[in-house]
Amino acid sequence: MASRRYPRKQLLPDAGSRDDAAMEEIWLVVAALPRGEVATYGQVAEAAGLPGRARLVGRALKASDESLHLPWHRVVGAGNRIVFPPRSAAFREQARRLRGEGLRVINGRVHRDSKRPSR
C-alpha cells in the first residue's frame, strides 16, 4: 500500500488516551480504503503510523462501533487471506462483501479480478 495522507477528522468523541488515538488512526486508514481494494493488517498499521502493530489493527476493528460504517471487510491477513475460520459466518460475510466489490475469493485468498489493472 502506498503511503497516503488521510483526512484528519475525529471519530471518537474523546480521543484522549494514546490507545484511543492509535485506534482512531487505524479507523481513519480503514475508512479511506477504496472499494475493490484490500490491505493487510500490517499495511493498515504502517499507514496509521504504527509499524509492527498489525494485531492492534484487529483489536481496533473488533472494538469499532457499527455506527462508524468501516469497510472492515477490506482488511485481510498476510498473503491476502481472510483470517476468520473458513466455515464461520464472518468468513462468509467478508467473502460475500469482497466479491460484491469485484474481487475474487478462492480458498480464502483474495485475488484481483482479471479485468482490474494490477498495481
C-alpha positions, 0 to 999 in steps of 0.5 A: 500500500502506498503511503497516503495522507488521510483526512484528519477528522475525529471519530471518537468523541474523546480521543484522549488516551494514546490507545484511543488515538492509535485506534482512531488512526487505524479507523481513519486508514480503514475508512479511506480504503477504496472499494475493490481494494484490500490491505493487510493488517500490517499495511493498515498499521504502517499507514496509521503510523504504527509499524509492527502493530498489525494485531492492534489493527484487529483489536481496533476493528473488533472494538469499532462501533457499527455506527462508524460504517468501516469497510472492515471487510477490506482488511485481510491477513498476510498473503491476502487471506481472510483470517476468520475460520473458513466455515464461520459466518464472518468468513462468509460475510467478508467473502460475500462483501469482497466479491460484491466489490469485484474481487475474487475469493478462492480458498480464502485468498483474495485475488484481483479480478482479471479485468482490474489493472494490477498495481 
